[in-house]
Amino acid sequence: MDIKIIATIDSDGLESQTMEINSKERLSVKALCDFPEDAIIGRDLVSCKEVSSFMREAYEAGKRGEEFNVTVVVEEV
C-alpha cells in the first residue's frame, strides 16, 4: 500500500492536505477558518469511521503481504 500525502501551504500560511492511496485521491482536508460553523463530522471534518476504514484497508493490505509506504510532499503556492 502506497500512501502519498500532499500538503499545500498558501500565501496566508494555511495548509491543506490531500491523501492518495495507490495513486488514487481518497481524502482531502483544509482549514475551516472561513466558515467554521459549517464544520461537520463526516462532511468537512474527517470522521472516526473514515479513519477506521483506512486502517482496515492497510491491515488487509498487510495480510496480503504488501509493504506500507508513506511519502509526504510539501508544496508552497
C-alpha positions as CSV (number, residue, x, y, z in Angstrom):
1,M,0.0,0.0,0.0
2,D,1.5,3.3,-1.1
3,I,0.2,6.5,0.7
4,K,1.2,9.9,-0.5
5,I,0.3,13.0,1.5
6,I,0.5,16.3,-0.4
7,A,0.5,19.3,1.9
8,T,-0.1,22.6,0.2
9,I,0.6,25.9,2.1
10,D,-0.9,29.0,0.7
11,S,0.3,32.6,0.9
12,D,-1.5,33.1,4.1
13,G,0.3,30.2,5.7
14,L,-2.9,28.0,5.7
15,E,-2.3,24.3,5.0
16,S,-4.5,21.9,3.0
17,Q,-3.7,18.2,2.6
18,T,-4.6,15.5,0.1
19,M,-4.1,11.8,0.7
20,E,-3.6,9.4,-2.2
21,I,-3.7,5.7,-1.7
22,N,-2.1,3.7,-4.5
23,S,-2.2,6.8,-6.7
24,K,-5.9,7.5,-6.1
25,E,-7.1,10.5,-4.2
26,R,-9.1,9.3,-1.2
27,L,-9.2,12.2,1.3
28,S,-8.6,15.9,1.5
29,V,-8.6,18.3,4.4
30,K,-8.3,22.0,4.7
31,A,-8.5,24.9,7.2
32,L,-12.1,25.8,8.1
33,C,-11.4,29.3,9.3
34,D,-13.6,30.9,6.7
35,F,-16.8,29.1,7.7
36,P,-16.2,27.2,11.0
37,E,-19.9,26.9,11.6
38,D,-20.0,24.5,8.6
39,A,-17.5,22.1,10.1
40,I,-19.5,18.9,10.4
41,I,-18.0,15.5,11.2
42,G,-18.1,13.3,8.1
43,R,-18.6,16.2,5.7
44,D,-15.9,18.9,6.4
45,L,-14.2,17.1,9.2
46,V,-12.7,13.6,9.0
47,S,-14.8,11.1,10.9
48,C,-13.5,8.3,13.1
49,K,-15.4,5.9,10.8
50,E,-13.4,7.1,7.8
51,V,-10.1,6.8,9.6
52,S,-11.0,3.3,10.7
53,S,-11.9,2.3,7.1
54,F,-8.4,3.4,6.1
55,M,-6.9,1.4,9.0
56,R,-8.8,-1.7,7.8
57,E,-7.6,-1.2,4.3
58,A,-4.0,-1.0,5.5
59,Y,-4.5,-4.1,7.7
60,E,-5.9,-6.1,4.8
61,A,-3.0,-5.0,2.5
62,G,-0.6,-6.1,5.2
63,K,-2.2,-9.5,5.4
64,R,-1.7,-9.8,1.6
65,G,2.0,-9.1,2.2
66,E,2.0,-5.6,0.7
67,E,4.6,-3.1,2.0
68,F,3.3,0.0,3.8
69,N,5.0,3.1,2.2
70,V,4.2,6.8,3.1
71,T,5.5,9.8,1.3
72,V,4.9,13.4,2.3
73,V,5.3,16.2,-0.2
74,V,5.1,19.8,0.9
75,E,4.2,22.4,-1.7
76,E,4.1,26.2,-1.2
77,V,1.9,28.2,-3.5
